[in-house]
């Protein structure tokens, strides 16, 4: 009899154990799925979504032990800007930090919301806790640095900002921008955040260029050892571009030369004025060397070695019924001295040039894009070489011009035909 009972009980015990294992597995699986679904809802929902509050509540109910639902709920509440909502937001961020005490992000967010509520001691404590958990991470140091900067504690801001940028160079630009905005746009204050590294100096020079401070940009750039400046090619190219766009031509010229964009360019000089060198650029952006814009198939521009005023080449234009109202084909930027008077001279030759609206050369102020001088229209018909002069001056505060080809106004379509040659451009300061 006992043997019979033993034979019967073994399958029962095994089945019972299997059922228990299945129940436990399903229970853990259910909670795991609930957690994953709750986190998914929180992760894919932005605080600005219309149903964000309901989703945050659902996330918390499904995954109450996870911090993500509390982060979302806190993010929603902190945008209300009233004391009650802000207090509730702090509670949610505190819950998030309690549920993930070793996660730097939870403490960083808690620091930010406490600062927003004016709870500065609690904010600083949260930021320091985030840094202690992730001392080599950028974000905790970055947020702490901003907190100290806004509180006027510059020395502490410098320390954390430098730690933030140590492993993340893109943050350097944001550091200088934040310091510029908060500390009264004072270069002396901003340069407290400058380090001895070439990357830091190149970034600050780039920042100064982006806000049109060419003298400061050049001063900081010159702090970099000359034999290491080649490492910062994109910064020097960006400086030349940005300063040129701002109309700060003398600063732009220096960076354009150092960046080997226009290595032969000099202040108060027309680069390649005799066209002895090839014109390399067909870009639409003006630079400190000739640029050619290919506006129309009815205009051909090329070097001519058979017809010239001096030297071995000139620039030849062939027009075959060109009818567009603009003729901005040839251009060059030139850096000059503010307040001085100048004379631009060049030589022109024509052959069967015809049209109701003829070409000419005009000079425009870099910073305000205003015409400050222009030549007379090129002579019609066939004419041997003759010199044209343009006298002009810029007011103080203007340090650049660009010369550009143009044409006279025409009320209707005015086709241009024939040929003309340009040669020997020169610029002279008038005493």
C-alpha positions in Angstrom: 0.0 0.0 0.0 2.7 2.6 0.8 4.4 1.8 -2.4 1.2 2.4 -4.3 0.7 5.8 -2.6 4.3 6.8 -3.3 3.9 5.9 -7.0 0.8 8.2 -7.1 2.2 11.1 -5.2 5.4 11.7 -7.2 3.5 12.9 -10.4 1.3 15.1 -8.2 4.3 16.7 -6.5 6.0 17.3 -9.9 2.8 18.8 -11.3 2.4 21.1 -8.3 6.0 22.3 -8.5 5.6 23.0 -12.2 2.4 25.0 -11.6 4.2 27.0 -8.9 7.1 27.7 -11.2 4.8 28.8 -13.9 2.8 31.1 -11.6 6.0 32.6 -10.2 7.4 33.1 -13.8 4.1 34.6 -15.0 4.0 36.9 -12.0 7.6 38.2 -12.5 6.9 38.4 -16.3 3.8 40.4 -15.7 5.6 42.9 -13.4 8.5 43.1 -15.9 6.1 43.8 -18.7 4.3 46.4 -16.7 7.6 48.1 -15.9 8.7 48.0 -19.5 5.4 49.4 -20.7 5.3 52.1 -18.1 8.9 53.2 -19.0 8.1 53.1 -22.7 5.1 55.4 -22.2 7.3 57.9 -20.2 10.2 57.7 -22.7 8.1 58.4 -25.8 6.0 61.2 -24.4 7.1 64.8 -24.3 6.0 67.2 -21.5 4.2 69.3 -24.1 2.0 66.5 -25.4 -1.8 67.2 -24.8 -2.2 63.9 -22.9 1.2 63.9 -21.1 -0.4 64.2 -17.6 -2.5 61.1 -18.1 0.4 59.2 -19.6 2.7 60.1 -16.7 0.0 58.9 -14.2 -0.3 55.6 -16.2 3.5 55.2 -16.3 3.7 55.6 -12.5 0.8 53.1 -11.9 2.4 50.5 -14.2 6.1 51.1 -13.1 5.9 52.7 -9.7 9.5 51.7 -8.8 10.9 53.3 -11.9 12.0 57.0 -11.9 10.9 57.7 -15.5 7.2 58.4 -14.8 8.1 60.8 -12.0 10.6 62.6 -14.3 7.8 63.1 -16.9 5.3 64.2 -14.3 7.8 66.7 -12.9 8.7 68.0 -16.3 5.0 68.7 -17.0 4.4 70.5 -13.7 7.4 72.7 -13.8 6.2 74.4 -16.9 3.2 75.9 -15.1 5.3 78.5 -13.2 2.9 78.7 -10.2 4.1 77.9 -6.7 1.8 74.9 -6.2 2.8 73.2 -9.4 6.4 73.9 -8.8 6.2 72.3 -5.3 4.5 69.3 -6.8 7.2 69.1 -9.5 9.9 69.1 -6.8 8.2 66.2 -5.0 8.1 64.2 -8.3 11.8 64.8 -8.9 12.6 63.9 -5.3 10.7 60.6 -5.9 12.7 60.0 -9.0 16.0 60.5 -7.1 14.8 58.3 -4.3 14.0 55.5 -6.8 17.4 55.8 -8.6 19.8 57.1 -5.9 22.8 56.2 -8.0 21.7 57.8 -11.2 23.4 61.2 -11.8 20.5 62.4 -14.1 18.0 62.1 -11.3 20.1 64.4 -9.1 20.8 66.8 -11.9 17.1 67.3 -12.6 16.4 67.7 -8.9 19.1 70.4 -8.8 17.6 72.3 -11.7 14.0 72.2 -10.4 15.2 73.4 -6.9 17.1 76.3 -8.5 14.0 77.2 -10.5 12.0 77.3 -7.2 14.7 79.5 -5.5 15.8 76.6 -3.2 19.5 77.3 -3.8 21.0 75.3 -1.0 19.0 72.2 -2.0 19.9 72.8 -5.7 23.6 73.0 -4.9 23.4 69.8 -2.8 21.7 67.9 -5.6 24.3 69.1 -8.2 27.2 68.1 -6.0 25.6 64.7 -5.5 25.2 64.2 -9.3 28.9 65.1 -9.7 30.0 62.7 -7.0 28.1 59.9 -8.8 29.5 60.8 -12.3 32.7 62.9 -11.8 33.9 62.3 -15.4 30.6 63.0 -17.1 30.0 66.3 -18.8 26.3 67.0 -17.9 26.6 67.3 -14.1 29.5 69.7 -14.3 27.8 71.7 -17.1 24.6 72.1 -15.0 26.5 73.0 -11.9 28.6 75.5 -13.8 25.5 77.2 -15.1 24.1 77.3 -11.5 27.2 78.9 -10.1 27.4 81.4 -13.0 23.8 82.5 -12.4 24.6 82.9 -8.7 27.6 85.1 -9.5 30.0 82.5 -8.0 32.4 82.8 -10.9 35.4 80.8 -9.5 33.2 77.8 -8.9 31.6 78.1 -12.3 35.0 78.2 -13.9 36.0 74.9 -12.1 32.9 73.0 -13.2 32.8 74.4 -16.7 36.4 73.4 -17.3 35.6 69.9 -16.0 32.6 69.8 -18.4 34.7 70.8 -21.4 37.6 68.5 -20.5 36.1 65.6 -22.4 33.6 67.4 -24.6 35.1 70.3 -26.7 31.7 71.4 -28.2 30.7 72.6 -24.7 33.5 75.2 -24.8 31.5 77.3 -27.2 28.4 77.1 -25.0 30.5 78.1 -21.9 31.8 81.2 -23.6 28.4 82.1 -24.9 26.8 81.7 -21.4 29.5 83.7 -19.7 29.2 86.5 -22.3 25.4 86.7 -21.7 25.5 86.5 -17.9 28.6 88.5 -17.1 27.7 91.7 -19.0 29.4 91.0 -22.4 32.8 91.8 -20.8 35.8 90.0 -22.5 37.7 90.2 -19.2 35.0 88.3 -17.4 34.6 85.7 -20.3 38.3 85.0 -20.4 38.3 83.8 -16.9 36.9 80.6 -18.5 39.8 80.4 -21.0 42.3 77.6 -20.4 45.8 77.1 -21.7 44.8 74.6 -24.3 44.9 75.5 -28.0 41.3 74.2 -28.4 40.0 76.6 -25.8 41.7 79.6 -27.4 40.6 78.6 -30.9 37.0 78.2 -29.7 37.0 81.6 -27.9 38.4 83.3 -31.0 35.7 81.6 -33.0 33.1 82.8 -30.5 34.4 86.4 -30.7 34.2 86.2 -34.5 30.6 85.0 -34.4 29.6 88.1 -32.4 31.7 90.5 -34.6 34.5 91.3 -32.3 37.4 91.0 -34.7 40.1 92.6 -32.5 39.3 90.2 -29.6 39.2 87.3 -32.0 42.6 88.1 -33.4 44.1 88.8 -29.9 43.0 85.4 -28.6 43.9 83.6 -31.8 47.5 85.0 -31.5 47.8 83.3 -28.1 48.0 80.0 -29.8 51.5 78.8 -30.6 52.1 79.5 -34.3 53.3 76.0 -35.1 50.0 74.6 -33.7 47.5 76.8 -35.4 47.2 74.4 -38.4 45.3 72.1 -36.1 42.3 74.5 -36.0 41.7 74.9 -39.7 37.9 74.9 -39.4 37.9 77.6 -36.8 40.1 79.9 -38.8 38.0 79.3 -41.9 34.8 80.0 -40.0 36.4 83.2 -38.5 37.2 84.5 -42.0 33.7 83.7 -43.2 31.8 85.1 -40.2 33.8 88.3 -40.0 33.4 88.8 -43.8 29.6 88.3 -43.4 29.6 90.9 -40.6 31.5 93.4 -42.8 34.6 93.4 -40.5 37.0 93.1 -43.4 40.4 93.8 -41.8 39.8 91.0 -39.3 38.4 88.7 -41.9 41.4 89.4 -44.2 43.9 88.3 -41.5 42.0 85.0 -40.9 41.5 84.5 -44.6 45.3 84.7 -45.1 46.2 82.5 -42.1 43.6 79.9 -43.2 45.2 79.9 -46.7 41.8 80.9 -48.2 43.4 84.0 -49.8 47.1 83.8 -48.9 48.2 86.6 -51.2 45.6 89.1 -50.1 46.8 92.3 -48.3 45.0 95.4 -46.9 44.5 98.3 -49.4 45.6 96.1 -52.3 43.6 94.6 -55.2 44.6 90.9 -55.2 45.6 89.7 -58.7 44.7 93.1 -60.1 46.6 92.4 -63.3 45.0 89.0 -63.8 48.4 87.4 -64.2 47.2 84.5 -61.9 44.2 82.3 -62.7 40.9 83.1 -61.0 40.2 80.1 -58.8 36.8 80.8 -57.4 33.4 80.7 -59.0 31.6 81.0 -55.7 28.7 83.3 -55.1 30.3 84.6 -51.9 32.7 87.6 -52.2 36.2 87.0 -51.0 39.6 88.8 -50.9 40.4 87.6 -54.4 38.5 87.6 -57.6 35.3 85.6 -57.7 33.3 84.9 -60.9 29.6 84.2 -60.8 28.4 82.2 -63.8 25.1 84.0 -64.2 24.2 83.1 -67.8 25.3 81.0 -70.7 25.3 84.2 -72.8 28.4 85.5 -70.9 31.8 84.0 -71.3 34.7 85.2 -69.1 38.2 84.0 -69.6 41.9 85.0 -69.4 43.2 86.5 -72.6 47.0 86.3 -73.4 46.7 88.0 -76.8 45.1 91.3 -75.7 46.3 93.1 -72.5 47.2 96.5 -71.2 50.2 95.4 -69.2 51.9 92.1 -68.3 50.9 88.9 -70.1 47.1 88.6 -69.5 43.8 90.4 -69.2 40.3 89.3 -68.4 38.0 89.0 -71.4 34.2 89.2 -71.4 32.2 88.0 -74.4 28.5 89.0 -74.5 25.9 87.3 -76.7 22.6 89.0 -76.1 22.9 89.0 -72.3 19.6 90.6 -71.1 19.4 90.1 -67.3 19.1 93.4 -65.3 22.0 92.4 -63.0 25.6 92.0 -64.1 27.2 90.9 -60.8 29.7 88.7 -62.6 33.1 89.8 -61.2 33.7 90.8 -57.5 36.4 91.2 -54.9 36.5 92.2 -51.2 39.2 94.7 -50.1 40.1 95.7 -46.5 40.9 99.4 -46.1 41.5 102.0 -43.4 38.4 103.7 -42.1 38.0 107.4 -42.8 40.6 107.5 -45.5 40.0 108.6 -49.2 41.0 106.2 -52.0 41.2 106.0 -55.7 40.4 102.8 -57.6 41.9 102.7 -61.1 41.5 100.1 -63.8 41.8 99.8 -67.6 39.1 99.0 -70.1 39.1 98.0 -73.8 35.9 97.4 -75.8 35.1 95.8 -79.2 31.6 96.2 -80.8 30.1 96.7 -77.4 26.4 97.5 -77.8 23.4 97.7 -75.5 20.8 100.1 -74.1 22.2 99.4 -70.6 26.0 99.2 -70.4 28.4 97.6 -67.8 30.4 99.5 -65.2 32.3 98.9 -62.0 30.8 99.9 -58.7 32.2 100.0 -55.1 30.0 99.1 -52.2 30.5 99.5 -48.4 31.0 96.1 -46.8 29.0 96.7 -43.6 25.9 98.5 -45.0 26.0 97.3 -48.6 25.7 100.8 -49.9 27.2 102.2 -53.1 30.1 104.6 -52.3 31.4 105.1 -55.9 31.1 103.8 -59.4 32.8 104.2 -62.8 31.2 105.7 -65.8 29.6 103.2 -68.2 32.0 101.3 -70.4 32.3 103.0 -73.8 30.2 101.6 -76.7 31.6 100.4 -79.9 35.3 99.7 -80.3 37.8 101.5 -78.2 41.5 101.0 -77.3 42.6 100.8 -73.7 41.6 103.7 -71.5 41.8 104.3 -67.7 38.9 104.7 -65.4 39.1 106.2 -61.9 36.7 106.0 -59.0 37.4 108.2 -55.9 35.6 107.2 -52.7 35.8 107.4 -48.9 34.2 105.4 -46.1 33.1 106.9 -42.8 34.7 105.9 -39.5 33.8 102.4 -38.4 33.8 101.0 -41.9 36.9 99.0 -42.9 36.0 97.3 -46.1 34.6 97.5 -49.6 33.8 95.2 -52.3 34.0 96.1 -56.0 31.6 94.4 -58.3 30.6 94.6 -62.0 27.2 96.0 -62.7 25.1 97.5 -65.5 23.0 100.6 -65.9 19.3 100.4 -65.2 17.1 99.5 -68.2 13.3 99.9 -68.2 12.8 97.0 -70.5 14.9 94.1 -71.8 18.3 95.5 -73.0 20.5 92.8 -74.6 24.2 93.3 -74.3 26.5 92.2 -77.2 30.2 92.5 -78.0 33.3 92.2 -76.0 35.3 94.1 -73.4 38.6 93.5 -71.5 39.6 94.6 -68.0 43.2 94.9 -66.7 45.5 96.4 -64.1 43.2 97.2 -61.2 45.0 99.2 -58.5 44.0 101.0 -55.3 45.7 104.1 -54.0 45.2 106.0 -50.7 44.8 109.7 -51.4 46.7 112.0 -49.1 
